[in-house]
Amino acid sequence: MEVRTYHESMNKHLKIITHGKKGWKDTEWIAETDDKYLEQITDYSEKAEHDDAPDSYASIVRELNAGLKVLQQGGAGFAVRQ
């Protein structure tokens, strides 16, 4: 498996509202997805105290839209298909 690192330069809020919302309808959440993880995503606002879940989700969606195949299991417990 190839591992690549990157430096985030996009504004976090902009990334979440742009990529997170765009990918929502195409994401199939597995049954084991952590309720708190989903809650952070669905309750996200620019002033949210916790924004790690929507940030990581938006990053995965962005990578998929760039043509990369990504599957994450465990932890947050979500899988995405392309």
N, C-alpha and C positions, 0 to 999 in steps of 0.2 A: 504494500500500500504506500502510495506516495504521500508524504507529509509536506505541506508548504506553509510557510509563515507569511504574514502580511502585517502592514502597519495601517491602521484605520485612519483615514483622513476626512471621511465624510461626517458631517454633523450628526450626532446620534439621533436626535429627534427627527430630523429630516429623513434619515435612513429608515427609522421605524415607520413613519407615516407613509413613506413612499413604497418601500419594499414589503413591509409587513402586511399592509392592507392589500397590496397587489396579489400576494400569494395566499391569502386566507382561504379563498374559495376553492383553491386547488390542493389544499393540504388535508391529508387524511390522518387524523390523530389516532394512535393506537390506544387500546383500552387502559394500558398501564401508565398513560401520561399523567404526570403529577398535577393534581387539581390546583395547587398553588402556582405552578408554572403557567398554566392556562389562565388563571385569574389575573396574574400580572400582565399577560398579553391583552386580555379583553378589557381590563380596567385601566389600561395605559393612558396617561395624559402627560403633557410636557412637564408638569409639576409632580409626577408620580415619585414616591419615595424609593420604590424598587423598580428598576428598569432593565435589569440584566436579562430577564426572560424575553421581553420583546426585542431587545437588542440582539441577542443571539439568534432568535427566530428570523429577524429581518436579514441578518448576515447570511444565514443558510439560504433563504429565498433568493437573495441577490446572487449568491454563488450558483444556484441552480439556473437562474436566468442567464448566467454567463456561459451556460452549457456544461457545467461540471455536474457530475453525479455525486450526490452526497446522501449518506444514510447515517443517522445518529440514533443509537439505541441505548437504553439505560439512562441513568441520570435524569434528564428532563423527560425522557421516554417518548420522543416523537420520531416518526419516520416520514420521509417525503419520497414521492415517486415522480419520475419524469417520463 
